[in-house]
Amino acid sequence: MRVPDANLVLRAQDGNLDAYAELIARHRSGLQRYALHLLGNREDAEEALQDSLLRAYRSIRRCEHPERFRSWLARILVNRCRTRLSRNGSVVRDSERDSALDNAAAPPATEQAAWGEEIQRALRVLAPDQREAFLLHHVEEFSYDEMAELTGASVPALKMRVSRACERLRAELREVYHG
């Protein structure tokens, strides 16, 4: 039977490294996916994730609600990604990534891979706050209340960001599909 996150957090707060390792094993892939989609660059995403995991480990005793560990850890990652975006200048980085994708030598092996690339391109077109809200809600499946806690934005603002992101993604992908 799977030990609840809250129990592992309490054990990690008492210095149990194995408990912390289990927590990270459970949540790493989702966090990594979020960072990669938001930042669009594997190296930046991995650095933001590693920094977040280290910060979380150092401050695990300040996790006041062990049952909400996933949200607590995600908040740390959201802040690290925001810092990275503001430091790197998202407009310049997006154009660099577009150029790198355009120059890729091997064509996608399948239609699914091609659609994956188009979705990645469409995500890069979104404003960072819309991309963040879309990914948190539709990819990581956070509720709007959890998202508000993570981002500091109001629920109505987040709903608007997700709605605008969906509209923009539809337009971008419709353009590709219909030519």
N, C-alpha and C positions, 0 to 999 in steps of 0.2 A: 504494500500500500504506500502511496506517495505521501511523503511528509509535507504538510502545508508550508508555504513560504514563511508565514509568521513564526513557526517553530524554528525554522532554519535561521531566520533573522535573529531571534533571541539567542540562539546558540552562537551565531557569529558575533553578536555583541559581547558575548562572554569569551571571545578569543578563539573560537573554533574555526580554523581555516577551511576545513573540509566542508563545513556548513556554508561558508561564503562561496566556495568553489561550486557547490551544488546549485546555489542561487544563480550564479553567473552562467553555469551550464544550461540552466532552464531558460534564461532570458537573453542570452547573447545573440542568438540568430535574429530575433526580432529587432533588437537594438541595432545590430549591424545593418540589417536591411533598411531600417529607418534612416540611419546616418548616411548610407550610400545613396539612397534615393534623394535625400535632402541636399547633400553636398555634391553628389554626382561624380565623385572621384574616390576611388578605393583607398588611396593613401591618406587623404584628408579624413575619410570616414573612419579608417582604422585608428588614426591618431586621436580623433575625437572620442572614439569608443574607449580606447585604452586609458586616456586621460580621465574619462568619466568613471570607469571601473576602479581606477586608483583612488580618485576622490571619494567615491562611495565607500571603498574599504576603509579609508582614513576616517570617515565620518559616520560609519555604521551605527555608532552609539547614539547619534542624533536622529536616527530614523524613529520617530515618535509613534508611528502607526505601522508596526511590522506586517499587518495584514494587507497593507497597501504598498509593499516594497516595490513592486513593478512600477507603479506610478512615481514613487520617490526616485528610483533609479532613472526612469525616463526623463524626469524633470532635470536631473543633472545633465543627461545627454542633450536634451533640447537646448539648454543654456550653453553647453560647449559647442554645439553646432552653430548656434546663433553667433557666438563669439568668432568662430572660424569664418562664417559667412561675412561678417562685418569687417574682419581683418583682411580677408582675401579679396574682397570686392566681387560680389556675385556676378555682375554683368561681364567683367573681363573673363572670369573663370568659365562662365557659360559659353562664351564664344570660343575659348580655348578648347573646351570639351567638344563643341560642335565640329571644330576643325579636326580634332583627333579622330572623331567618329567618321567624318567624311573621308579621311585618308586611310581608313582601315583597308587592308589588302584583301582579306577573305570575305566573300559575300556570305550572308547568313545561310546556314544549312537548311533551314526549314522556314515555312511560312510563320510558324509560331515564334521563331527567333527574330524574324523580321518585324513582327508585331511588337515583340518585346523591345526592340530598338526604337520603334516609333513611339511607344509609350514613354520610354525614357526621354526621348527628344521632346515630347509634348510636356512632360513634367518639368523639364528645364525651362520651358517657356513661361511657366507660372511665376508669379511674384513669390518671393521666399515665404511670406506669411501665408499665402494660399497653399503653396506646396506643403508647408509644414502642417497646416490644418487638414488638408486632404489626406496626407500620409498617416497622421495620427488617427483619423476617423476611419478611413476606408481600408487601410493596409494593416495598421496595428490594432484596429478595432477598439479604440478608447471611446468611452462615452463623452458627450459634450461636457458634462460636469467634470470628468477626469481631465479633459483637455483644458478646461478653464483653470483648473488647479495647476496643471503643468505649465501653461503658457502665460497665465496672468491676464488673458483676454476674457471678455465676457462671453457667455454662452451665445447671445444673439450675434455678436461679432464673429464668433467662430462658425456659426451656422451660415452666415453670409460669406465668409471666406471659403468654406467648403462648397457652397452653392456656386460661387463665381469660379472656383477651380474646376468644378464639374462642367460648367458651361464652356469654359475655355478649352478643357480637354476634349469635350465633344466636338467643338469647332475644329481643333487641330487634327483630330483623328478622322473626322468626316472629310476633311480636305485630302488626307492621304488616301482614304478608302475610295472616295469618288473622283479623285484626280483633280 
